[in-house]
């Protein structure tokens, strides 16, 4: 009996948004399992260019404006079969420590945009929800520890849960640290056409580490993401 079922897949996403976490491309025989904060917008843009042939496509919000097939377009039963092995399944991961820092800086600390994610951190800690107030990095780490891993937002939940480890046997897991070479390997394995690669949402400057002088926080975050370190060799 096939262990990959819609019920089993949905179990990794208690928020009910499983369909938003995968990008099926049946015409190319592959399916991308999204991993937030691991170049997902860059990969989605790359897939769109390869799928449509529109090499100049570069929208403001690739998640909302792309013309890739949705799970609804493809059909849930087909997507389940693709994830069960009828398609080439791939994703990307990154150093859990760098991903944690990036998530905090982009989704919590960046005051240039209003972020509902701040409220999620506050709610997890039993604090008054005020998205205009920026939780400290210490509070963010507190929130990571306060919730069950599956309940964490996909932007900061352990990556092996985003990739549905234990249920989905991915054919290829690339790394952000070797992104260009690994994406080229995906292209070779899938037979996708060569298209211009544009990296999106990458920081142009690297701030000092949020863990500088805080070995206590580093130890706690390593504990939260211990399984990612073990599985992906970081």
C-alpha positions in Angstrom: 0.0 0.0 0.0 1.3 3.4 -0.9 2.2 5.4 2.2 2.1 8.7 0.4 -1.5 9.9 0.7 -3.2 13.3 0.9 -3.9 12.7 4.6 -0.3 11.9 5.3 1.0 14.9 3.3 -1.5 17.3 5.0 -0.2 16.1 8.3 3.0 18.0 7.8 1.0 21.3 7.4 -1.6 21.7 10.1 -2.4 25.2 8.7 -4.1 23.4 5.9 -1.9 25.0 3.2 -0.2 21.9 1.9 -1.1 22.8 -1.7 1.0 26.0 -1.4 4.1 24.1 -0.4 4.6 22.2 -3.7 5.0 23.2 -7.3 4.1 20.5 -9.7 5.4 20.6 -13.3 3.9 17.4 -14.9 5.0 18.5 -18.4 8.6 18.4 -17.2 8.1 15.3 -15.1 9.1 17.0 -11.8 7.8 18.6 -8.7 9.5 21.1 -6.4 8.9 20.9 -2.7 9.2 24.5 -1.4 11.4 25.2 1.6 10.8 28.8 2.8 14.0 30.9 3.3 16.0 28.6 1.0 15.9 30.5 -2.3 12.2 29.5 -3.0 11.4 32.7 -4.9 14.5 32.3 -7.1 13.7 28.7 -7.9 10.1 29.6 -8.6 11.2 32.3 -11.0 13.6 29.9 -12.7 10.9 27.3 -13.1 8.5 29.9 -14.6 11.1 31.0 -17.1 11.9 27.3 -18.1 8.2 26.4 -18.2 6.9 29.3 -20.2 10.0 30.3 -22.2 9.5 33.9 -21.0 13.1 34.7 -20.1 12.4 38.2 -19.1 9.7 37.4 -16.6 10.6 39.2 -13.4 7.5 40.3 -11.4 7.4 42.1 -8.1 5.8 39.2 -6.3 6.6 35.9 -8.1 4.4 33.9 -5.7 1.3 35.8 -6.7 2.1 36.6 -10.3 3.6 33.5 -11.8 1.7 31.4 -14.4 2.9 28.0 -13.3 0.4 25.2 -12.9 -1.2 25.0 -9.5 -2.1 21.9 -7.6 -5.8 22.5 -8.5 -4.8 22.7 -12.2 -2.9 19.4 -12.1 -5.3 17.6 -9.7 -4.6 16.5 -6.2 -4.5 12.8 -7.1 -1.8 13.5 -9.7 0.2 15.6 -7.3 0.1 12.8 -4.7 1.3 10.3 -7.3 4.1 12.7 -8.3 5.2 13.0 -4.7 5.0 9.2 -4.3 7.6 8.7 -7.1 6.0 9.3 -10.5 8.0 12.5 -10.9 11.5 13.8 -10.1 11.2 15.3 -6.6 13.6 18.0 -5.5 14.1 20.8 -3.0 16.9 23.0 -1.5 18.1 23.5 2.1 20.5 25.9 3.8 22.6 26.2 6.9 20.0 26.2 9.8 21.8 28.9 11.7 22.0 31.2 8.7 18.4 30.5 7.8 17.3 31.3 11.4 19.1 34.7 11.2 17.8 35.5 7.8 14.2 34.7 8.9 14.4 37.0 11.9 16.0 39.8 10.0 13.6 39.6 7.0 10.3 38.6 8.6 10.6 40.0 12.1 13.1 42.8 12.4 12.6 44.6 9.1 10.5 47.6 10.0 10.2 48.8 6.4 7.2 46.5 5.9 4.3 45.4 8.1 4.7 41.8 9.1 2.0 39.6 10.5 4.8 37.2 11.4 5.6 39.4 14.4 2.2 38.7 15.8 2.8 35.0 15.4 5.8 35.2 17.6 4.0 37.3 20.2 1.0 34.9 20.2 3.4 31.9 20.7 4.8 33.6 23.8 1.4 34.7 25.2 2.2 38.3 24.6 -0.2 41.0 23.4 -0.3 40.8 19.6 1.0 44.0 18.1 2.6 43.6 14.6 4.1 47.1 14.9 6.2 46.0 17.8 9.4 44.1 16.9 10.2 41.1 19.2 13.8 40.8 20.1 15.9 38.0 18.8 15.9 36.4 22.2 12.1 36.4 22.1 12.1 34.9 18.6 14.3 32.0 19.9 11.9 31.7 22.9 9.0 31.3 20.4 10.9 28.6 18.5 11.2 26.6 21.7 7.6 27.3 22.9 5.8 25.6 20.0 5.7 22.1 18.7 7.8 21.9 15.6 4.9 21.1 13.2 3.1 24.2 14.5 6.0 26.6 13.6 5.5 28.9 10.6 7.2 27.3 7.5 9.6 30.2 7.3 11.3 29.1 10.6 10.1 25.5 11.1 12.7 22.8 10.8 13.5 22.2 7.1 13.0 18.4 7.3 9.4 19.1 8.1 9.0 21.4 5.1 10.5 18.7 3.0 8.2 16.1 4.6 11.1 13.9 5.5 10.1 10.4 6.4 7.2 10.4 3.9 8.7 11.9 0.7 11.9 10.4 -0.7 13.3 13.3 -2.6 15.5 12.5 -5.6 17.7 15.6 -5.1 18.3 18.0 -2.3 20.4 21.0 -3.2 22.1 23.5 -0.9 21.9 27.2 -0.9 25.7 27.4 -0.3 26.3 25.7 -3.7 23.1 27.0 -5.3 24.1 27.7 -8.9 25.9 24.3 -9.4 23.1 22.4 -7.7 20.4 24.1 -9.7 22.3 23.2 -12.8 22.3 19.6 -11.7 18.5 19.8 -11.3 18.3 21.1 -14.8 20.4 18.3 -16.1 18.4 15.6 -14.3 15.0 17.0 -15.4 16.0 18.0 -18.9 14.7 21.5 -18.3 15.9 24.1 -20.9 18.6 26.5 -20.0 17.3 29.9 -18.9 18.8 33.0 -17.3 19.0 32.7 -13.6 18.2 35.7 -11.5 18.7 35.5 -7.7 15.9 37.2 -5.8 15.7 38.5 -2.2 19.4 38.0 -1.5 21.0 40.4 0.9 23.7 42.7 -0.6 25.4 43.2 2.7 26.0 40.6 5.4 25.3 41.9 8.9 27.2 40.8 12.0 25.9 37.5 13.2 23.0 37.8 15.7 24.8 35.1 17.7 28.0 37.0 18.3 28.8 36.9 22.0 25.7 34.7 22.5 26.8 31.1 22.7 23.7 30.4 24.8 21.4 31.4 21.9 23.5 29.5 19.4 23.2 26.3 21.5 19.5 26.7 21.8 18.9 27.2 18.1 21.1 24.3 17.3 18.9 22.2 19.5 15.8 23.4 17.8 17.2 22.4 14.4 19.2 19.4 15.5 17.5 17.0 13.1 18.2 19.4 10.1 21.9 19.4 11.1 21.9 15.6 11.2 20.0 15.0 8.0 21.6 17.6 5.7 25.2 17.5 7.0 25.6 21.0 8.3 
